[in-house]
Amino acid sequence: MTNRNLLRELGWVVVLKLVLIMLLWSAFVRDARVTVDDAAMAERARAEAVKTTLPREGTDDGH
């Protein structure tokens, strides 16, 4: 197989994979919706920020 044929074949494989990924996305992901409670998300973000800034147990400097 020559380089030109190999490139053409690999190109078609890539195009086919992209088409299949788009079909799978449109079939299973496109219409998926997630509702987010703003207050709960803000509280969680604050809790994570505090957790990462507090010193660890058993250390003096937090490291």
KALIN-V947628 format. One record per residue. SS is DSSP state (hx for helix, st for strand, lp for the rest). PHI is phi in whole degrees, 0 to 359 (NA if undefined). Layout:
{{SS,PHI} {SS,PHI}}
//
This chain:
{{lp,NA} {lp,277} {hx,299} {hx,295} {hx,294} {hx,297} {hx,298} {hx,297} {hx,294} {hx,296} {hx,299} {hx,294} {hx,295} {hx,296} {hx,299} {hx,299} {hx,297} {hx,298} {hx,297} {hx,295} {hx,297} {hx,296} {hx,295} {hx,297} {hx,298} {hx,292} {hx,280} {hx,241} {lp,249} {lp,308} {lp,269} {lp,287} {lp,232} {lp,237} {lp,267} {lp,240} {lp,279} {hx,301} {hx,295} {hx,294} {hx,292} {hx,296} {hx,296} {hx,294} {hx,295} {hx,296} {hx,297} {hx,293} {hx,295} {hx,293} {hx,299} {hx,279} {hx,260} {lp,284} {lp,292} {lp,287} {lp,294} {lp,85} {lp,236} {lp,270} {lp,252} {lp,88} {lp,250}}
//
